[in-house]
Amino acid sequence: MIIDLSSPVELRGYEIMHDDSGAARAYIDLFNVADDTITGYSATVHWKRDETGENANDYIAVDSVAIPGGGLFKLVLSCGAFAFADRLEMYFDRVSFQSGEEWTPKDGDLVDVGEFRPLEGGELDKLRQEAGEDACMFPEMQDEFWRCVCGRINPLSSEECARCRRERNYVLRELNRKALGLSEKEKAARFKRIIRSKKQSAGNPENPNNTSFYLAMLFLAILVFLTVSLLITMF
């Protein structure tokens, strides 16, 4: 996925639904990462259908809005170019603020950040215990950006996350997988090693536990032999 690191509007996620004819409607979650209130914006929406390779662009312009800094907002769009669109990308061309400032994209701010793969299971639980409920993945540092535990992509020059305001060095140092202990895969591997070690010990005649077992069985055999001999003598 390609994103603009300088954009004050972040695409947080979307869901595309289809009617019986395949017409696509997208429910898009957006976030104002700036401190100022957004009063208008324009963007290009790139629709895609992976199965057929179809794609089309829509241009939208929205004015007379009031989206506070750090605020979430939603957008509903329909794809009229082709049926069963299943993916979209959104690039902002202009964002206007209440202060009178206006943001426009600059060259060199687009980066390919790959696919978003949030954590699951025990690792996610452990991370949220330390970092908070908005955490969804371990942080990482790349050549062109760093990714926060909240999932936000930030420029290398940013010392704090534009979304959650966590401090970059703290996140990378204290909230990584190694700092929080073993991963679920590592725990599973360690458990398998323990089980394997116990099985090997059980098959080793020199193991102290096995020696005790054999002595107990020998004592039981002797006891049975003496009991049988006594019964034979009595009769």
C-alpha positions as CSV (number, residue, x, y, z in Angstrom):
1,M,0.0,0.0,0.0
2,I,1.3,3.5,-0.9
3,I,0.6,6.4,1.4
4,D,1.6,10.1,1.6
5,L,3.5,10.6,4.9
6,S,2.8,14.3,4.9
7,S,-1.0,14.1,4.5
8,P,-2.9,15.5,7.5
9,V,-5.7,13.0,6.8
10,E,-5.1,9.4,7.4
11,L,-7.1,6.5,5.9
12,R,-7.7,4.3,8.9
13,G,-9.7,1.6,7.2
14,Y,-12.7,0.8,5.0
15,E,-15.3,-1.8,4.3
16,I,-16.7,-2.4,0.8
17,M,-20.2,-3.9,0.4
18,H,-22.0,-5.0,-2.8
19,D,-25.6,-5.2,-3.8
20,D,-27.1,-8.0,-5.9
21,S,-25.9,-6.4,-9.1
22,G,-22.3,-6.0,-7.8
23,A,-22.4,-2.3,-7.3
24,A,-19.8,-1.4,-4.7
25,R,-20.2,1.0,-1.8
26,A,-17.3,1.9,0.5
27,Y,-17.6,2.9,4.1
28,I,-14.3,4.7,4.8
29,D,-12.9,5.6,8.2
30,L,-10.6,8.8,8.2
31,F,-8.7,10.6,10.8
32,N,-7.5,14.2,11.1
33,V,-3.9,13.9,12.4
34,A,-3.5,17.7,12.5
35,D,-4.2,19.9,15.5
36,D,-6.2,22.3,13.5
37,T,-9.9,21.9,12.4
38,I,-10.4,20.8,8.8
39,T,-12.9,22.9,6.9
40,G,-12.6,21.2,3.4
41,Y,-10.7,18.7,1.4
42,S,-10.4,17.1,-2.1
43,A,-9.1,13.7,-3.0
44,T,-8.7,11.1,-5.7
45,V,-10.2,7.7,-5.0
46,H,-8.7,4.8,-7.0
47,W,-11.0,1.8,-7.2
48,K,-9.7,-1.7,-8.1
49,R,-11.0,-5.2,-8.7
50,D,-8.1,-7.7,-8.3
51,E,-9.8,-10.6,-10.1
52,T,-10.2,-8.7,-13.5
53,G,-7.6,-6.0,-13.1
54,E,-10.3,-3.3,-13.6
55,N,-9.6,0.1,-12.1
56,A,-11.1,3.6,-12.2
57,N,-10.6,7.0,-10.5
58,D,-13.2,9.2,-8.8
59,Y,-12.5,12.8,-7.8
60,I,-14.3,14.2,-4.7
61,A,-14.4,17.6,-3.1
62,V,-15.9,18.4,0.3
63,D,-16.3,21.8,1.8
64,S,-18.2,23.4,4.7
65,V,-17.2,20.8,7.2
66,A,-15.7,21.1,10.7
67,I,-13.5,18.1,11.6
68,P,-11.6,18.8,14.8
69,G,-8.0,18.1,15.2
70,G,-7.4,14.5,16.3
71,G,-11.0,13.6,15.2
72,L,-12.3,10.6,13.4
73,F,-14.8,11.0,10.5
74,K,-16.5,8.8,7.9
75,L,-17.1,9.0,4.2
76,V,-19.4,6.8,2.1
77,L,-18.6,6.5,-1.6
78,S,-20.0,4.4,-4.5
79,C,-18.1,3.0,-7.5
80,G,-20.1,3.5,-10.7
81,A,-17.4,2.5,-13.2
82,F,-17.6,-1.3,-12.8
83,A,-19.1,-4.0,-10.6
84,F,-17.6,-5.8,-7.7
85,A,-14.8,-3.4,-6.9
86,D,-13.0,-4.9,-3.9
87,R,-10.2,-2.5,-3.0
88,L,-9.5,1.2,-3.0
89,E,-6.7,3.7,-2.4
90,M,-7.3,7.4,-1.5
91,Y,-4.9,10.3,-2.2
92,F,-5.7,13.8,-0.8
93,D,-5.0,16.7,-3.2
94,R,-6.0,19.5,-0.8
95,V,-6.9,19.9,2.9
96,S,-8.1,23.3,4.1
97,F,-8.0,24.4,7.8
98,Q,-9.9,26.8,10.0
99,S,-6.7,28.8,10.5
100,G,-6.7,29.6,6.8
101,E,-3.8,27.3,6.0
102,E,-4.0,24.8,3.2
103,W,-2.1,21.6,2.7
104,T,-1.1,20.2,-0.7
105,P,1.0,17.2,-1.4
106,K,4.7,17.5,-2.1
107,D,7.1,15.4,-4.1
108,G,9.0,12.6,-2.3
109,D,6.4,12.0,0.4
110,L,4.9,8.8,-1.1
111,V,6.2,5.5,0.3
112,D,5.2,1.9,-0.1
113,V,4.5,0.6,3.4
114,G,3.5,-3.0,2.4
115,E,0.6,-4.8,3.9
116,F,-0.9,-4.2,7.4
117,R,-0.8,-7.3,9.5
118,P,-2.1,-6.7,13.0
119,L,-1.2,-9.1,15.9
120,E,-3.6,-11.7,17.3
121,G,-3.9,-13.9,20.3
122,G,-1.5,-13.8,23.3
123,E,1.0,-11.5,21.7
124,L,-1.7,-8.9,21.1
125,D,-2.9,-9.3,24.7
126,K,0.6,-8.8,26.1
127,L,1.3,-5.8,23.9
128,R,-2.0,-4.1,25.0
129,Q,-1.2,-4.8,28.7
130,E,2.0,-2.7,28.3
131,A,1.0,-0.2,25.6
132,G,-2.8,0.3,25.8
133,E,-5.9,-0.8,24.1
134,D,-5.2,1.0,20.8
135,A,-2.0,-1.1,20.2
136,C,-2.3,-3.5,17.3
137,M,1.3,-4.4,16.3
138,F,4.9,-4.3,17.3
139,P,6.8,-1.2,16.2
140,E,9.3,-1.2,13.4
141,M,11.9,1.0,11.8
142,Q,12.3,1.1,8.0
143,D,14.5,3.0,5.6
144,E,11.8,5.7,4.9
145,F,9.4,5.5,7.9
146,W,8.8,4.1,11.4
147,R,5.6,2.3,12.4
148,C,4.0,2.9,15.8
149,V,2.3,0.3,18.0
150,C,-1.0,1.9,17.0
151,G,-0.3,1.1,13.4
152,R,0.4,4.6,12.2
153,I,3.2,5.2,9.7
154,N,5.4,8.2,10.5
155,P,8.3,9.9,8.8
156,L,11.7,9.2,10.2
157,S,12.0,12.9,11.1
158,S,8.9,12.6,13.5
159,E,9.9,12.1,17.1
160,E,6.3,11.3,18.1
161,C,3.4,9.4,16.5
162,A,1.1,11.7,14.6
163,R,-1.9,9.6,15.7
164,C,-1.4,8.6,19.3
165,R,1.4,11.0,20.3
166,R,3.6,8.2,21.7
167,E,7.3,9.1,21.7
168,R,9.3,7.3,18.9
169,N,12.4,6.2,20.9
170,Y,10.3,4.9,23.8
171,V,8.0,2.9,21.5
172,L,10.9,1.4,19.5
173,R,13.0,0.6,22.6
174,E,10.3,-0.5,25.2
175,L,7.4,-2.0,23.2
176,N,9.2,-4.3,20.7
177,R,8.8,-8.0,20.7
178,K,12.1,-8.7,22.5
179,A,11.4,-6.2,25.2
180,L,8.1,-7.7,26.0
181,G,9.3,-11.3,26.3
182,L,8.8,-14.4,24.3
183,S,6.5,-14.5,21.3
184,E,3.7,-17.1,21.1
185,K,5.7,-19.1,18.6
186,E,8.8,-19.0,20.8
187,K,6.7,-20.1,23.8
188,A,5.3,-23.0,21.8
189,A,8.7,-24.0,20.6
190,R,10.0,-24.0,24.2
191,F,7.0,-26.1,25.4
192,K,7.8,-28.7,22.7
193,R,11.4,-28.8,23.8
194,I,10.3,-29.5,27.4
195,I,8.0,-32.3,26.4
196,R,10.6,-33.8,24.1
197,S,13.2,-33.7,26.9
198,K,10.7,-35.4,29.3
199,K,10.1,-38.2,26.8
200,Q,13.8,-38.7,26.3
201,S,14.3,-38.9,30.1
202,A,11.5,-41.4,30.5
203,G,13.3,-43.7,28.0
204,N,16.7,-43.4,29.7
205,P,17.4,-46.3,32.2
206,E,20.0,-44.2,33.9
207,N,17.4,-41.6,34.9
208,P,17.0,-41.6,38.7
209,N,13.2,-41.6,38.4
210,N,13.4,-44.7,36.2
211,T,15.7,-46.5,38.7
212,S,13.2,-45.9,41.5
213,F,10.5,-47.3,39.3
214,Y,12.4,-50.5,38.5
215,L,13.3,-51.1,42.2
216,A,9.6,-50.7,43.2
217,M,8.6,-53.2,40.5
218,L,11.3,-55.6,41.8
219,F,10.1,-55.3,45.4
220,L,6.5,-55.9,44.3
221,A,7.6,-59.0,42.4
222,I,9.5,-60.4,45.4
223,L,6.5,-59.7,47.6
224,V,4.2,-61.6,45.3
225,F,6.6,-64.5,45.1
226,L,6.9,-64.8,48.9
227,T,3.1,-64.6,49.3
228,V,2.5,-67.4,46.7
229,S,5.2,-69.6,48.4
230,L,3.6,-69.1,51.8
231,L,0.2,-70.1,50.4
232,I,1.7,-73.3,48.8
233,T,3.4,-74.2,52.1
234,M,0.1,-73.8,54.1
235,F,-1.8,-76.1,51.7
